[in-house]
Amino acid sequence: MRLRTSVAAAVGALALVIALPASAGAAEGDFTYKHVGQAGAVQTSTLEDPQSRECITLPEVGDERTEPAHSPRNNTDATATVFTGADCEGEHFSLRPNGGKASERLKVRSVVFS
């Protein structure tokens, strides 16, 4: 009787684990970019372990009245696709995982990680 109850409990627990939705996940590592700060000096900002498959508008440059960010560097374990516009709109360019980078000529306002 106890064996049957234990087996039933184990099967029920396994069914629960299988039925739980997987987490959205995050790209592990850092994504850095440069932008002009409020004082007019160039600053470097970092996204740490950013969410995957979710558009991220870079907070310092999301407003079209500000200069876009530049010099993105992808030190995450996922491909980063950067966009010229906010909300992942406009032209795009992909940066490979673990060290993909671009020069200051690439202007960006948003990014999404695969």
N, CA and C atoms as an extended XYZ file, in Angstrom:
342
Properties=species:S:1:pos:R:3:atomname:S:1:resname:S:1:resid:I:1 pbc="F F F"
N         0.819       -1.186        0.000 N   MET     1
C         0.000        0.000        0.000 CA  MET     1
C         0.869        1.258        0.000 C   MET     1
N         1.924        1.273        0.858 N   ARG     2
C         2.791        2.441        0.911 CA  ARG     2
C         3.552        2.617       -0.401 C   ARG     2
N         3.976        1.537       -1.005 N   LEU     3
C         4.719        1.611       -2.268 CA  LEU     3
C         3.835        2.230       -3.350 C   LEU     3
N         2.580        1.812       -3.394 N   ARG     4
C         1.664        2.352       -4.389 CA  ARG     4
C         1.443        3.851       -4.170 C   ARG     4
N         1.330        4.294       -2.941 N   THR     5
C         1.145        5.708       -2.620 CA  THR     5
C         2.387        6.505       -2.985 C   THR     5
N         3.555        5.944       -2.683 N   SER     6
C         4.819        6.618       -3.016 CA  SER     6
C         4.988        6.757       -4.525 C   SER     6
N         4.683        5.717       -5.259 N   VAL     7
C         4.790        5.762       -6.722 CA  VAL     7
C         3.802        6.777       -7.279 C   VAL     7
N         2.593        6.801       -6.759 N   ALA     8
C         1.590        7.761       -7.229 CA  ALA     8
C         2.044        9.190       -6.943 C   ALA     8
N         2.627        9.424       -5.781 N   ALA     9
C         3.111       10.762       -5.445 CA  ALA     9
C         4.262       11.164       -6.364 C   ALA     9
N         5.170       10.240       -6.643 N   ALA    10
C         6.302       10.533       -7.530 CA  ALA    10
C         5.823       10.843       -8.938 C   ALA    10
N         4.881       10.080       -9.436 N   VAL    11
C         4.343       10.318      -10.777 CA  VAL    11
C         3.633       11.668      -10.828 C   VAL    11
N         2.885       11.996       -9.770 N   GLY    12
C         2.208       13.287       -9.715 CA  GLY    12
C         3.192       14.440       -9.689 C   GLY    12
N         4.277       14.295       -8.927 N   ALA    13
C         5.293       15.348       -8.859 CA  ALA    13
C         5.971       15.523      -10.215 C   ALA    13
N         6.265       14.428      -10.880 N   LEU    14
C         6.882       14.493      -12.213 CA  LEU    14
C         5.954       15.188      -13.206 C   LEU    14
N         4.684       14.888      -13.142 N   ALA    15
C         3.721       15.532      -14.044 CA  ALA    15
C         3.666       17.033      -13.791 C   ALA    15
N         3.755       17.451      -12.538 N   LEU    16
C         3.758       18.880      -12.220 CA  LEU    16
C         4.994       19.573      -12.777 C   LEU    16
N         6.140       18.948      -12.621 N   VAL    17
C         7.384       19.543      -13.112 CA  VAL    17
C         7.342       19.682      -14.634 C   VAL    17
N         6.843       18.700      -15.299 N   ILE    18
C         6.762       18.747      -16.762 CA  ILE    18
C         5.766       19.799      -17.221 C   ILE    18
N         4.694       19.989      -16.466 N   ALA    19
C         3.650       20.928      -16.861 CA  ALA    19
C         4.008       22.384      -16.594 C   ALA    19
N         4.985       22.664      -15.731 N   LEU    20
C         5.338       24.044      -15.438 CA  LEU    20
C         5.947       24.706      -16.661 C   LEU    20
N         5.551       25.939      -16.934 N   PRO    21
C         6.118       26.623      -18.095 CA  PRO    21
C         7.585       26.965      -17.850 C   PRO    21
N         8.362       26.922      -18.909 N   ALA    22
C         9.766       27.292      -18.803 CA  ALA    22
C         9.880       28.799      -18.630 C   ALA    22
N        10.888       29.229      -17.897 N   SER    23
C        11.075       30.663      -17.712 CA  SER    23
C        11.523       31.290      -19.024 C   SER    23
N        11.301       32.599      -19.149 N   ALA    24
C        11.643       33.306      -20.378 CA  ALA    24
C        13.134       33.242      -20.652 C   ALA    24
N        13.929       33.191      -19.623 N   GLY    25
C        15.360       33.069      -19.792 CA  GLY    25
C        16.040       34.397      -20.025 C   GLY    25
N        17.309       34.360      -19.814 N   ALA    26
C        18.101       35.563      -20.000 CA  ALA    26
C        19.397       35.197      -20.682 C   ALA    26
N        19.918       36.144      -21.415 N   ALA    27
C        21.244       35.984      -21.981 CA  ALA    27
C        22.225       36.212      -20.838 C   ALA    27
N        23.161       35.326      -20.662 N   GLU    28
C        24.115       35.473      -19.570 CA  GLU    28
C        25.307       36.295      -20.032 C   GLU    28
N        25.653       37.281      -19.227 N   GLY    29
C        26.774       38.151      -19.549 CA  GLY    29
C        26.346       39.601      -19.627 C   GLY    29
N        27.247       40.423      -20.155 N   ASP    30
C        27.005       41.865      -20.231 CA  ASP    30
C        26.957       42.361      -21.665 C   ASP    30
N        26.117       43.357      -21.892 N   PHE    31
C        26.043       44.078      -23.157 CA  PHE    31
C        26.345       45.531      -22.809 C   PHE    31
N        27.370       46.105      -23.413 N   THR    32
C        27.727       47.492      -23.117 CA  THR    32
C        27.575       48.355      -24.361 C   THR    32
N        27.384       49.643      -24.123 N   TYR    33
C        27.253       50.620      -25.202 CA  TYR    33
C        27.654       51.983      -24.665 C   TYR    33
N        28.014       52.878      -25.553 N   LYS    34
C        28.422       54.233      -25.166 CA  LYS    34
C        27.350       55.220      -25.609 C   LYS    34
N        27.209       56.277      -24.832 N   HIS    35
C        26.223       57.318      -25.141 CA  HIS    35
C        26.675       58.616      -24.497 C   HIS    35
N        26.098       59.709      -24.941 N   VAL    36
C        26.418       61.012      -24.376 CA  VAL    36
C        25.532       61.230      -23.151 C   VAL    36
N        26.159       61.508      -22.003 N   GLY    37
C        25.432       61.727      -20.757 CA  GLY    37
C        24.891       63.140      -20.658 C   GLY    37
N        24.223       63.434      -19.560 N   GLN    38
C        23.609       64.746      -19.356 CA  GLN    38
C        24.633       65.874      -19.346 C   GLN    38
N        25.841       65.597      -18.882 N   ALA    39
C        26.877       66.630      -18.818 CA  ALA    39
C        27.611       66.781      -20.154 C   ALA    39
N        27.219       65.995      -21.150 N   GLY    40
C        27.846       66.086      -22.462 CA  GLY    40
C        29.054       65.183      -22.639 C   GLY    40
N        29.405       64.434      -21.609 N   ALA    41
C        30.544       63.518      -21.692 CA  ALA    41
C        30.069       62.131      -22.129 C   ALA    41
N        30.931       61.402      -22.829 N   VAL    42
C        30.605       60.044      -23.258 CA  VAL    42
C        30.654       59.123      -22.044 C   VAL    42
N        29.603       58.333      -21.879 N   GLN    43
C        29.503       57.379      -20.778 CA  GLN    43
C        29.291       55.986      -21.336 C   GLN    43
N        29.655       54.982      -20.554 N   THR    44
C        29.407       53.590      -20.922 CA  THR    44
C        28.335       53.035      -19.999 C   THR    44
N        27.332       52.396      -20.570 N   SER    45
C        26.264       51.760      -19.798 CA  SER    45
C        26.266       50.266      -20.085 C   SER    45
N        25.707       49.509      -19.163 N   THR    46
C        25.731       48.050      -19.255 CA  THR    46
C        24.350       47.461      -18.985 C   THR    46
N        23.981       46.474      -19.784 N   LEU    47
C        22.827       45.625      -19.495 CA  LEU    47
C        23.402       44.310      -18.984 C   LEU    47
N        23.098       43.927      -17.749 N   GLU    48
C        23.612       42.695      -17.161 CA  GLU    48
C        22.566       41.595      -17.271 C   GLU    48
N        22.958       40.455      -17.822 N   ASP    49
C        22.066       39.306      -18.001 CA  ASP    49
C        20.699       39.728      -18.538 C   ASP    49
N        20.664       40.371      -19.715 N   PRO    50
C        19.386       40.874      -20.250 CA  PRO    50
C        18.435       39.749      -20.651 C   PRO    50
N        17.147       40.042      -20.581 N   GLN    51
C        16.115       39.080      -20.980 CA  GLN    51
C        16.275       38.700      -22.454 C   GLN    51
N        16.026       37.459      -22.747 N   SER    52
C        16.056       36.987      -24.136 CA  SER    52
C        14.697       37.180      -24.788 C   SER    52
N        14.707       37.354      -26.104 N   ARG    53
C        13.497       37.452      -26.931 CA  ARG    53
C        12.561       38.576      -26.483 C   ARG    53
N        13.136       39.630      -25.914 N   GLU    54
C        12.335       40.766      -25.462 CA  GLU    54
C        13.058       42.037      -25.894 C   GLU    54
N        12.361       42.890      -26.609 N   CYS    55
C        12.981       44.125      -27.079 CA  CYS    55
C        13.310       45.024      -25.891 C   CYS    55
N        14.529       45.520      -25.867 N   ILE    56
C        14.973       46.430      -24.812 CA  ILE    56
C        15.358       47.750      -25.462 C   ILE    56
N        14.597       48.799      -25.172 N   THR    57
C        14.974       50.134      -25.623 CA  THR    57
C        15.989       50.659      -24.618 C   THR    57
N        17.143       51.066      -25.099 N   LEU    58
C        18.199       51.551      -24.211 CA  LEU    58
C        17.699       52.820      -23.526 C   LEU    58
N        17.617       52.818      -22.199 N   PRO    59
C        16.930       53.904      -21.486 CA  PRO    59
C        17.517       55.289      -21.717 C   PRO    59
N        18.802       55.397      -21.886 N   GLU    60
C        19.434       56.708      -22.035 CA  GLU    60
C        19.200       57.330      -23.411 C   GLU    60
N        18.817       56.520      -24.392 N   VAL    61
C        18.721       57.023      -25.770 CA  VAL    61
C        17.399       56.669      -26.444 C   VAL    61
N        16.399       56.290      -25.673 N   GLY    62
C        15.114       55.918      -26.242 CA  GLY    62
C        14.369       57.078      -26.875 C   GLY    62
N        14.623       58.274      -26.383 N   ASP    63
C        13.981       59.473      -26.903 CA  ASP    63
C        14.705       59.916      -28.173 C   ASP    63
N        13.972       60.097      -29.249 N   GLU    64
C        14.566       60.482      -30.537 CA  GLU    64
C        15.252       61.849      -30.493 C   GLU    64
N        14.991       62.643      -29.458 N   ARG    65
C        15.639       63.957      -29.345 CA  ARG    65
C        17.063       63.856      -28.801 C   ARG    65
N        17.438       62.681      -28.287 N   THR    66
C        18.798       62.472      -27.790 CA  THR    66
C        19.643       61.808      -28.867 C   THR    66
N        20.950       61.939      -28.736 N   GLU    67
C        21.844       61.250      -29.662 CA  GLU    67
C        21.759       59.753      -29.395 C   GLU    67
N        21.803       58.931      -30.439 N   PRO    68
C        21.748       57.485      -30.211 CA  PRO    68
C        23.038       56.979      -29.563 C   PRO    68
N        22.969       55.774      -29.034 N   ALA    69
C        24.151       55.123      -28.479 CA  ALA    69
C        25.022       54.624      -29.627 C   ALA    69
N        26.233       54.241      -29.291 N   HIS    70
C        27.157       53.708      -30.300 CA  HIS    70
C        28.132       52.741      -29.640 C   HIS    70
N        28.987       52.141      -30.430 N   SER    71
C        30.027       51.225      -29.962 CA  SER    71
C        29.492       50.079      -29.103 C   SER    71
N        28.446       49.374      -29.556 N   PRO    72
C        27.927       48.275      -28.742 CA  PRO    72
C        28.919       47.112      -28.693 C   PRO    72
N        28.959       46.433      -27.557 N   ARG    73
C        29.806       45.256      -27.378 CA  ARG    73
C        28.961       44.177      -26.704 C   ARG    73
N        28.880       43.013      -27.348 N   ASN    74
C        28.058       41.918      -26.853 CA  ASN    74
C        28.921       40.851      -26.182 C   ASN    74
N        28.952       40.877      -24.869 N   ASN    75
C        29.666       39.854      -24.101 CA  ASN    75
C        28.686       38.914      -23.416 C   ASN    75
N        27.549       38.656      -24.078 N   THR    76
C        26.580       37.683      -23.569 CA  THR    76
C        26.764       36.385      -24.346 C   THR    76
N        26.035       35.362      -23.923 N   ASP    77
C        26.105       34.075      -24.626 CA  ASP    77
C        25.045       33.951      -25.717 C   ASP    77
N        24.400       35.061      -26.082 N   ALA    78
C        23.356       35.060      -27.113 CA  ALA    78
C        23.697       36.086      -28.190 C   ALA    78
N        23.149       35.894      -29.374 N   THR    79
C        23.298       36.894      -30.431 CA  THR    79
C        22.479       38.119      -30.064 C   THR    79
N        23.075       39.298      -30.222 N   ALA    80
C        22.370       40.561      -29.953 CA  ALA    80
C        22.068       41.226      -31.285 C   ALA    80
N        20.814       41.538      -31.520 N   THR    81
C        20.433       42.281      -32.714 CA  THR    81
C        20.104       43.696      -32.266 C   THR    81
N        20.886       44.660      -32.755 N   VAL    82
C        20.698       46.065      -32.371 CA  VAL    82
C        19.930       46.786      -33.467 C   VAL    82
N        19.152       47.791      -33.077 N   PHE    83
C        18.288       48.519      -33.999 CA  PHE    83
C        18.576       50.015      -33.923 C   PHE    83
N        18.390       50.684      -35.042 N   THR    84
C        18.615       52.129      -35.098 CA  THR    84
C        17.511       52.912      -34.403 C   THR    84
N        16.341       52.323      -34.257 N   GLY    85
C        15.215       53.001      -33.612 CA  GLY    85
C        14.832       52.360      -32.295 C   GLY    85
N        14.041       53.069      -31.518 N   ALA    86
C        13.495       52.523      -30.277 CA  ALA    86
C        12.493       51.420      -30.617 C   ALA    86
N        12.184       50.587      -29.655 N   ASP    87
C        11.191       49.511      -29.812 CA  ASP    87
C        11.555       48.542      -30.926 C   ASP    87
N        12.856       48.335      -31.145 N   CYS    88
C        13.372       47.390      -32.134 CA  CYS    88
C        12.831       47.676      -33.533 C   CYS    88
N        12.824       48.944      -33.882 N   GLU    89
C        12.399       49.366      -35.212 CA  GLU    89
C        13.579       49.975      -35.952 C   GLU    89
N        13.449       50.046      -37.240 N   GLY    90
C        14.502       50.624      -38.067 CA  GLY    90
C        15.464       49.562      -38.575 C   GLY    90
N        16.598       50.019      -39.053 N   GLU    91
C        17.598       49.087      -39.568 CA  GLU    91
C        18.220       48.332      -38.407 C   GLU    91
N        18.722       47.133      -38.703 N   HIS    92
C        19.283       46.312      -37.636 CA  HIS    92
C        20.607       45.685      -38.058 C   HIS    92
N        21.358       45.255      -37.048 N   PHE    93
C        22.664       44.636      -37.242 CA  PHE    93
C        22.850       43.622      -36.122 C   PHE    93
N        23.382       42.452      -36.439 N   SER    94
C        23.581       41.403      -35.432 CA  SER    94
C        25.023       41.385      -34.938 C   SER    94
N        25.160       41.184      -33.639 N   LEU    95
C        26.469       41.046      -32.997 CA  LEU    95
C        26.578       39.630      -32.442 C   LEU    95
N        27.628       38.938      -32.814 N   ARG    96
C        27.794       37.553      -32.359 CA  ARG    96
C        27.956       37.504      -30.840 C   ARG    96
N        27.692       36.349      -30.244 N   PRO    97
C        27.882       36.197      -28.797 CA  PRO    97
C        29.366       36.249      -28.421 C   PRO    97
N        29.629       36.499      -27.156 N   ASN    98
C        30.969       36.415      -26.573 CA  ASN    98
C        32.012       37.267      -27.279 C   ASN    98
N        31.717       38.539      -27.415 N   GLY    99
C        32.723       39.459      -27.932 CA  GLY    99
C        32.382       40.195      -29.202 C   GLY    99
N        31.183       40.010      -29.749 N   GLY   100
C        30.792       40.747      -30.948 CA  GLY   100
C        30.730       42.235      -30.648 C   GLY   100
N        31.286       43.035      -31.534 N   LYS   101
C        31.308       44.476      -31.277 CA  LYS   101
C        31.182       45.246      -32.578 C   LYS   101
N        30.892       46.533      -32.435 N   ALA   102
C        30.801       47.425      -33.584 CA  ALA   102
C        31.446       48.752      -33.200 C   ALA   102
N        31.767       49.542      -34.195 N   SER   103
C        32.444       50.817      -33.962 CA  SER   103
C        31.445       51.900      -33.569 C   SER   103
N        31.980       53.091      -33.355 N   GLU   104
C        31.118       54.217      -32.994 CA  GLU   104
C        30.260       54.682      -34.160 C   GLU   104
N        30.528       54.172      -35.356 N   ARG   105
C        29.700       54.535      -36.510 CA  ARG   105
C        28.327       53.886      -36.461 C   ARG   105
N        28.195       52.761      -35.741 N   LEU   106
C        26.895       52.093      -35.622 CA  LEU   106
C        26.091       52.777      -34.523 C   LEU   106
N        24.993       53.413      -34.903 N   LYS   107
C        24.122       54.128      -33.965 CA  LYS   107
C        22.949       53.249      -33.598 C   LYS   107
N        22.675       53.090      -32.303 N   VAL   108
C        21.632       52.167      -31.855 CA  VAL   108
C        20.759       52.804      -30.772 C   VAL   108
N        19.501       52.323      -30.704 N   ARG   109
C        18.570       52.758      -29.664 CA  ARG   109
C        17.896       51.595      -28.947 C   ARG   109
N        17.966       50.389      -29.539 N   SER   110
C        17.330       49.242      -28.897 CA  SER   110
C        18.041       47.954      -29.306 C   SER   110
N        17.747       46.877      -28.559 N   VAL   111
C        18.414       45.593      -28.787 CA  VAL   111
C        17.492       44.463      -28.371 C   VAL   111
N        17.666       43.306      -29.011 N   VAL   112
C        16.973       42.082      -28.616 CA  VAL   112
C        17.992       40.947      -28.664 C   VAL   112
N        17.901       40.032      -27.704 N   PHE   113
C        18.829       38.907      -27.601 CA  PHE   113
C        18.120       37.625      -27.977 C   PHE   113
N        18.806       36.761      -28.727 N   SER   114
C        18.189       35.493      -29.162 CA  SER   114
C        18.214       34.474      -28.065 C   SER   114
